[in-house]
Amino acid sequence: MAKLNYHHLYYFWAVAKEGNLTRVAASLHVSQSALSAQIKKLEENLGQALFVREARRLQLTEAGRVALGYAETIFATGNELTALLREGMRGVSDKNARQVLRIGGVSTLSRNFQENFLRPLLAQPDVSLVLESGSLSHLLTRLSVHHLDVVLSNRVVHRDADNPWRCRRIARQPVSLVGQKRGRGQVNKKAFKFPNDLAHVSLLLPSHGSDIRAGFDELCDELDIRCNIVAEVEDMAMLRLLARDLAERQDCVALLPTVVVQDELKSGRLQQYCVVPKLYENFYAITVDRHFAPPLLKSLLKQSEAEVLGENFAI
């Protein structure tokens, strides 16, 4: 039996992912004819055609789809091996070496939540954290090739044949309405009454597309309430700033998980008016199957919900 040439397999894998010989040849700094020849040799070795050309684009044959599945596993395992030996094993082979954990956080996710989740490692002198922010799709791509160890998200992802995600919910928190202090000690400020006062305040809301916003809009439709929306914000860090700063100048109320403004609530700068019924934000840790899971990550995933959110903010 002829041995598999992994160099040829890599060329096939790159073209199968891109679907274009010219772009792959340019990125790999080889000629298009040389690239085609290498893939042809792989097909001869396997005894199967891997591509057919349709409308000036290469399409995978059935054998090509099977080969791509194996190639994905092979090169993902190779990336995992590289990451393990370059970084993870240093903490095993050398007690004085620093262990590295690479975390991706969806750009719209609460910074407070991310800091709370990572807090057990922040004070450890032998740990280096590499933190990346971006869209969920970008971070999952990085995770799939083991350039990240975990992705933190407020959206669930589902495992399928092409994407072997492991999506674990690590915390669930009610969503609240918060604003400047009301009630006792506040002149001409009565306690906020839900849902009656919703129509009489200026609202800061998460943007459309978030689970929180979808649930809140549905609730308002059920209650037949028209809201005065002054800002719709995708990024939780920005929503936190607006909730903190606008509340001092006008009667603004923000809809968000309390972990986002945990510091402002503790200091009294903001006040929680009410917990919105049946409205929650879920926090997930997304990983992929690995031969060797980072020990640092295992310890983080063992944390309780109260540890991740803080005892005052957990359900």
C-alpha positions in Angstrom: 0.0 0.0 0.0 1.3 3.4 -1.0 2.1 5.8 1.9 0.0 8.9 2.2 1.9 12.1 1.3 0.8 14.6 3.9 2.3 17.5 1.9 -0.1 16.6 -0.9 -2.9 16.2 1.6 -2.3 19.7 2.9 -2.5 21.2 -0.6 -5.8 19.3 -1.1 -7.1 20.5 2.3 -6.2 24.2 1.5 -8.0 24.1 -1.9 -11.0 22.2 -0.5 -11.4 24.9 2.1 -10.9 27.8 -0.3 -12.5 26.3 -3.4 -10.1 28.3 -5.7 -6.8 27.1 -7.0 -5.5 30.5 -7.9 -6.0 32.1 -4.5 -4.5 29.0 -2.7 -1.5 28.9 -5.0 -0.8 32.6 -4.3 -1.2 32.2 -0.5 1.2 29.1 -0.6 3.7 30.8 -3.0 3.5 28.0 -5.5 2.4 28.0 -9.1 -1.1 26.9 -10.0 0.2 24.1 -12.2 2.4 22.8 -9.4 -0.5 22.9 -7.0 -2.7 21.0 -9.5 0.0 18.4 -10.0 0.4 17.7 -6.3 -3.4 17.2 -5.9 -3.4 15.0 -8.9 -0.7 12.8 -7.3 -2.9 12.5 -4.2 -5.8 11.4 -6.3 -3.7 8.8 -8.0 -2.4 7.6 -4.7 -6.0 7.3 -3.3 -7.4 5.9 -6.5 -10.3 8.5 -6.4 -11.1 11.8 -7.9 -11.4 14.4 -5.2 -12.7 17.4 -7.2 -15.0 18.1 -10.1 -15.2 21.5 -11.8 -18.6 23.2 -11.9 -19.1 26.7 -13.2 -15.4 27.7 -12.9 -15.4 26.5 -9.3 -14.0 23.3 -7.8 -16.5 21.1 -6.0 -15.7 18.1 -3.8 -16.7 14.7 -5.0 -18.1 12.2 -2.4 -14.6 10.8 -2.0 -13.3 14.4 -1.6 -15.8 15.1 1.2 -14.6 12.0 3.0 -11.0 13.0 2.5 -11.7 16.5 3.8 -13.2 15.1 7.0 -10.0 13.1 7.7 -7.8 16.1 6.7 -9.6 18.4 9.1 -9.0 15.9 11.9 -5.4 15.4 10.9 -4.4 19.1 10.7 -6.5 20.1 13.8 -4.6 17.4 15.7 -1.3 18.7 14.4 -2.2 22.2 15.6 -3.1 20.8 19.0 0.2 19.0 19.1 2.1 22.2 18.3 0.2 24.2 20.9 0.6 21.6 23.5 4.3 21.1 23.1 5.1 24.8 22.6 3.0 26.1 25.5 1.0 23.6 27.5 3.7 21.1 28.1 6.1 23.7 29.4 4.1 23.8 32.6 4.4 20.0 32.8 8.1 19.6 31.9 9.3 22.6 33.9 7.8 23.4 37.2 9.1 26.9 36.9 7.7 27.5 33.5 4.5 29.6 32.9 1.4 27.9 31.7 -0.5 29.5 28.9 -4.3 29.7 28.4 -5.8 31.3 25.3 -9.3 32.7 25.8 -11.6 34.2 23.2 -14.4 36.4 24.3 -17.3 37.5 22.1 -16.9 41.3 21.6 -20.4 42.0 22.9 -20.0 40.0 26.1 -19.8 41.6 29.5 -16.3 42.4 30.5 -17.2 41.9 34.2 -18.4 38.4 33.5 -15.1 37.6 31.7 -13.0 39.0 34.5 -15.0 37.1 37.1 -14.6 33.9 35.2 -10.8 34.3 34.9 -10.3 35.7 38.4 -8.9 32.5 39.9 -6.0 32.6 37.5 -5.3 36.4 37.6 -3.2 36.3 40.7 -1.2 33.1 39.8 2.4 34.1 39.0 3.0 31.0 36.8 0.1 31.6 34.4 -0.1 33.7 31.2 -3.4 34.5 29.8 -3.9 35.4 26.1 -7.2 37.2 25.6 -8.8 37.8 22.2 -12.0 39.5 21.3 -14.1 39.2 18.1 -17.2 37.9 16.5 -18.4 34.5 17.5 -17.8 33.1 14.0 -14.2 34.4 13.9 -13.4 33.0 17.4 -14.9 29.6 16.6 -12.6 29.4 13.5 -9.7 30.1 15.8 -10.9 27.5 18.3 -11.4 24.8 15.6 -7.7 24.9 14.7 -6.6 25.1 18.4 -5.4 28.7 18.3 -7.8 29.2 21.2 -8.5 26.9 24.2 -12.0 28.2 24.9 -14.5 30.8 23.6 -16.8 32.6 26.0 -20.2 33.5 24.6 -23.7 34.5 25.5 -25.0 32.5 22.5 -25.3 28.7 22.3 -23.7 26.8 19.5 -24.7 23.3 18.5 -22.5 20.4 17.7 -22.8 18.8 14.2 -20.7 16.6 11.9 -18.6 19.5 10.7 -18.3 21.4 14.0 -17.6 19.3 17.0 -18.3 22.0 19.5 -18.7 21.3 23.2 -21.0 24.1 24.5 -21.3 24.2 28.3 -23.5 26.7 30.1 -21.5 28.1 33.0 -23.9 30.7 34.4 -27.4 31.9 34.0 -28.5 35.3 35.3 -31.8 37.2 35.4 -31.9 40.5 33.5 -32.8 43.7 35.4 -33.8 47.2 34.9 -31.3 49.6 36.6 -31.0 53.4 36.9 -30.3 56.2 39.3 -31.4 55.9 42.9 -35.2 56.2 43.6 -37.4 56.1 46.7 -36.1 56.8 50.2 -33.9 59.8 50.4 -34.6 60.9 46.8 -36.6 64.1 46.2 -39.7 63.6 44.0 -38.6 60.1 43.1 -41.0 57.3 43.7 -39.9 53.7 43.7 -40.0 52.2 40.1 -43.1 50.1 39.5 -42.9 47.3 36.8 -44.4 47.2 34.3 -46.4 50.5 34.7 -43.4 52.8 34.7 -41.9 51.4 31.5 -43.8 53.7 29.3 -42.7 56.8 31.3 -38.9 56.4 31.2 -36.2 56.6 28.6 -34.8 53.1 27.9 -31.3 51.9 27.1 -31.6 48.5 25.5 -29.4 45.9 24.0 -29.6 45.9 20.2 -31.8 43.8 18.0 -30.3 40.3 17.5 -29.6 39.7 21.2 -31.6 37.1 23.1 -32.3 39.7 25.8 -33.7 42.2 23.4 -35.9 39.6 21.7 -37.3 38.5 25.0 -37.9 42.0 26.2 -39.7 43.0 22.9 -41.9 40.0 23.2 -42.8 40.9 26.8 -43.7 44.5 25.8 -45.9 43.1 23.0 -47.7 40.9 25.5 -48.2 43.8 27.9 -49.1 46.2 25.1 -46.5 48.7 26.2 -44.9 51.3 23.9 -41.4 52.2 25.1 -39.3 55.4 24.6 -36.0 54.0 23.4 -33.1 56.5 23.5 -30.3 54.0 22.6 -29.9 50.5 21.3 -26.4 49.2 22.1 -24.7 46.0 20.9 -21.7 46.2 23.2 -22.3 45.5 26.9 -19.3 47.7 27.9 -20.9 50.7 26.1 -24.3 49.9 27.6 -22.7 50.0 31.0 -21.2 53.4 30.4 -24.4 54.8 29.1 -26.4 53.4 32.0 -23.9 54.9 34.4 -23.6 58.4 32.8 -27.0 59.1 31.3 -28.8 58.0 34.5 -27.3 60.9 36.3 -28.5 63.5 33.8 -32.0 62.2 32.9 -34.6 59.6 33.8 -32.9 56.8 31.9 -33.3 53.1 32.7 -31.1 50.3 31.3 -32.0 46.7 30.6 -29.0 44.4 31.3 -27.7 41.5 33.4 -26.7 42.9 36.8 -23.2 41.5 36.4 -22.6 44.1 33.8 -23.0 46.9 36.4 -21.9 45.0 39.4 -19.5 47.7 40.6 -22.0 50.5 40.1 -24.6 48.6 42.1 -22.2 47.8 44.9 -21.1 51.5 45.2 -24.7 52.8 45.0 -24.1 54.7 41.8 -26.9 52.7 40.2 -29.9 51.0 41.7 -31.6 47.8 40.6 -35.2 48.6 40.1 -36.6 45.2 39.4 -35.8 41.8 37.9 -37.6 41.4 34.6 -39.7 38.2 34.8 -38.7 35.2 32.7 -35.8 37.1 31.0 -32.3 35.7 31.4 -28.9 35.8 29.9 -26.9 32.6 29.6 -23.1 32.5 29.6 -21.4 29.6 27.7 -17.9 28.2 27.5 -17.3 26.6 24.1 -14.5 24.1 23.5 -13.6 21.4 21.0 -12.7 17.7 21.5 -9.0 17.5 22.4 -6.6 14.7 23.3 -5.2 16.8 26.2 -7.5 19.5 27.7 -5.5 22.3 29.4 -5.5 21.7 33.2 -6.0 25.5 33.7 -9.3 25.3 31.7 -10.5 22.3 33.7 -10.1 24.3 36.9 -12.0 27.3 35.6 -14.9 25.1 34.4 -15.4 23.7 37.8 -16.4 27.0 39.3 -19.9 27.4 40.6 -22.4 29.9 39.2 -22.0 32.0 42.3 -18.2 32.2 41.9 -18.6 33.3 38.2 -21.3 35.9 38.8 -20.7 36.8 42.4 -22.9 35.6 45.2 -25.1 38.7 45.0 -25.9 38.2 41.3 -26.4 34.5 40.9 -29.8 33.0 40.7 
